[in-house]
Amino acid sequence: MGVLAVLILPLLLFGISGIIYIYRAVGRLMSKSAVQNKVVVITDAISGLGKECSRVFHSGGARLVLCGKTWEKLEALYNALISVADPSVTFTPKLVLLDLSDINCIQDVAKEILDCYGCVDILINNASMKVKGPVQSISLELDKKIMDANYFGPITLTKALLPNMISRRTGQVVLVNNIQGKLGVPFRAAYAASKHAAQGFFDCLRAEVEEFDVCISTVSPTFIRSYHVQPEPGNWEASIWKCKVRRTNESQRSSRSGG
Ligand SMILES: NC(=O)c1ccc[n+]([C@@H]2O[C@H](COP(=O)([O-])OP(=O)(O)OC[C@H]3O[C@@H](n4cnc5c(N)ncnc54)[C@H](OP(=O)(O)O)[C@@H]3O)[C@@H](O)[C@H]2O)c1
């Protein structure tokens, strides 16, 4: 009885702090603005998936760094983003020209990003170069270019930003990979090989930097049907927003009609 009386208060305190911890953790997870103020770098923000990520992070209040190979497309994305978002809860995105197969320029890009924000919270390695064809018809030069864009490029950028994440003991690196980074299919040898290499690298890195609270994720989709695959005629830059609205209207109509 005496021992129980002594233990009851610490146990009660332990239980209450456990409940508070879980409550806060769930609150953080469910918070719509989990990315508020976070510095998020997206490589190839102008691709189908990159655009969708840009829209979600921008409207969530992230400080975005949008990377892409073509300045005009980056500017078009920038205009589309700021035209639909509430300026009082969003940040103006930073645009950065980046061709990931140009390995020599990546250190400068990383420096430009760190000079601008001082840190990176989330790096999304989304850029990727595709190639399809029989092995004997793909030149070794193209094989190497694919490896540069899909493997050496993303790992160089990650290595350049990683020390900052490790020293801050926080950060998340995402590799947007492909199911072909886990299995082989005909006529995709160069692409699948580069994706396998990237998968292996980031799997090892995950185990290596876990102790510094840096989180490494890989995503391996099969096919993605991004909105801009079926653009509005003559207006594909804005189509990801238009399609979204159209889909919303359609789903409202069908829910009204009970469909
Ligand atoms: N779409 C799918 O069904 C699917 C399925 C599984 C995984 N994924 C993955 O999802 C990610 C995004 O794919 P997506 O389909 O949204 O892209 P996407 O629409 O096919 O566009 C490919 C993009 O990559 C850019 N790019 C090519 N080489 C580059 C380089 N060296 N540096 C920078 N950018 C480069 C292209 O720019 P330019 O047009 O200027 O050349 C283009 O914007 C990729 O990692 C891909 O492997 C996609």
The ligand as an SDF file (V2000), in Angstrom:
LIG
                    3D

 48 52  0  0  0  0  0  0  0  0999 V2000
    4.6960   10.5130  -64.8520 N   0  0  0  0  0  0  0  0  0  0  0  0
    4.6900    9.2710  -64.3770 C   0  0  0  0  0  0  0  0  0  0  0  0
    3.8480    8.4550  -64.7310 O   0  0  0  0  0  0  0  0  0  0  0  0
    5.7410    8.8460  -63.3680 C   0  0  0  0  0  0  0  0  0  0  0  0
    5.6960    7.5490  -62.8670 C   0  0  0  0  0  0  0  0  0  0  0  0
    6.6060    7.1800  -61.9000 C   0  0  0  0  0  0  0  0  0  0  0  0
    7.5540    8.0730  -61.4540 C   0  0  0  0  0  0  0  0  0  0  0  0
    7.6050    9.3100  -61.9700 N   0  0  0  0  0  0  0  0  0  0  0  0
    8.6340   10.2260  -61.4810 C   0  0  0  0  0  0  0  0  0  0  0  0
    8.0440   11.4520  -61.0980 O   0  0  0  0  0  0  0  0  0  0  0  0
    8.9700   12.5140  -61.3160 C   0  0  0  0  0  0  0  0  0  0  0  0
    8.2770   13.6060  -62.1180 C   0  0  0  0  0  0  0  0  0  0  0  0
    7.8460   13.0410  -63.3260 O   0  0  0  0  0  0  0  0  0  0  0  0
    6.8110   13.7770  -64.2880 P   0  0  0  0  0  0  0  0  0  0  0  0
    6.1820   12.7190  -65.1110 O   0  0  0  0  0  0  0  0  0  0  0  0
    5.9620   14.6990  -63.5020 O   0  0  0  0  0  0  0  0  0  0  0  0
    7.7730   14.6330  -65.2190 O   0  0  0  0  0  0  0  0  0  0  0  0
    7.4520   14.9960  -66.7330 P   0  0  0  0  0  0  0  0  0  0  0  0
    6.1610   15.7000  -66.8000 O   0  0  0  0  0  0  0  0  0  0  0  0
    7.6710   13.8120  -67.6080 O   0  0  0  0  0  0  0  0  0  0  0  0
    8.5960   16.0060  -67.0980 O   0  0  0  0  0  0  0  0  0  0  0  0
    9.9430   15.6320  -67.0710 C   0  0  0  0  0  0  0  0  0  0  0  0
   10.6120   16.8710  -66.6360 C   0  0  0  0  0  0  0  0  0  0  0  0
   11.9840   16.6340  -66.3030 O   0  0  0  0  0  0  0  0  0  0  0  0
   12.7240   17.7270  -66.8040 C   0  0  0  0  0  0  0  0  0  0  0  0
   14.1090   17.3530  -66.9320 N   0  0  0  0  0  0  0  0  0  0  0  0
   14.6320   16.4440  -67.7760 C   0  0  0  0  0  0  0  0  0  0  0  0
   15.9730   16.3800  -67.6250 N   0  0  0  0  0  0  0  0  0  0  0  0
   16.2770   17.2840  -66.6540 C   0  0  0  0  0  0  0  0  0  0  0  0
   17.4910   17.7090  -66.0750 C   0  0  0  0  0  0  0  0  0  0  0  0
   18.6540   17.2040  -66.4760 N   0  0  0  0  0  0  0  0  0  0  0  0
   17.4820   18.6640  -65.1230 N   0  0  0  0  0  0  0  0  0  0  0  0
   16.3070   19.2180  -64.7390 C   0  0  0  0  0  0  0  0  0  0  0  0
   15.1280   18.8620  -65.2630 N   0  0  0  0  0  0  0  0  0  0  0  0
   15.1010   17.9140  -66.2080 C   0  0  0  0  0  0  0  0  0  0  0  0
   12.0360   18.0750  -68.0980 C   0  0  0  0  0  0  0  0  0  0  0  0
   12.3480   19.3690  -68.5190 O   0  0  0  0  0  0  0  0  0  0  0  0
   12.2960   19.6970  -70.1020 P   0  0  0  0  0  0  0  0  0  0  0  0
   10.8890   19.4550  -70.5560 O   0  0  0  0  0  0  0  0  0  0  0  0
   12.6910   21.1330  -70.1930 O   0  0  0  0  0  0  0  0  0  0  0  0
   13.2710   18.7520  -70.7600 O   0  0  0  0  0  0  0  0  0  0  0  0
   10.5630   17.9740  -67.6840 C   0  0  0  0  0  0  0  0  0  0  0  0
   10.0940   19.1690  -67.0790 O   0  0  0  0  0  0  0  0  0  0  0  0
   10.1780   11.8970  -62.0250 C   0  0  0  0  0  0  0  0  0  0  0  0
   11.2120   11.6630  -61.1120 O   0  0  0  0  0  0  0  0  0  0  0  0
    9.6550   10.5700  -62.5520 C   0  0  0  0  0  0  0  0  0  0  0  0
   10.6520    9.5880  -62.6350 O   0  0  0  0  0  0  0  0  0  0  0  0
    6.7290    9.7330  -62.9210 C   0  0  0  0  0  0  0  0  0  0  0  0
  1  2  1  0
  2  3  2  0
  2  4  1  0
  4  5  1  0
  4 48  2  0
  5  6  2  0
  6  7  1  0
  7  8  2  0
  8  9  1  0
  8 48  1  0
  9 10  1  0
  9 46  1  0
 10 11  1  0
 11 12  1  0
 11 44  1  0
 12 13  1  0
 13 14  1  0
 14 15  2  0
 14 16  1  0
 14 17  1  0
 17 18  1  0
 18 19  2  0
 18 20  1  0
 18 21  1  0
 21 22  1  0
 22 23  1  0
 23 24  1  0
 23 42  1  0
 24 25  1  0
 25 26  1  0
 25 36  1  0
 26 27  1  0
 26 35  1  0
 27 28  2  0
 28 29  1  0
 29 30  1  0
 29 35  2  0
 30 31  1  0
 30 32  2  0
 32 33  1  0
 33 34  2  0
 34 35  1  0
 36 37  1  0
 36 42  1  0
 37 38  1  0
 38 39  2  0
 38 40  1  0
 38 41  1  0
 42 43  1  0
 44 45  1  0
 44 46  1  0
 46 47  1  0
M  CHG  2   8   1  16  -1
M  END
$$$$
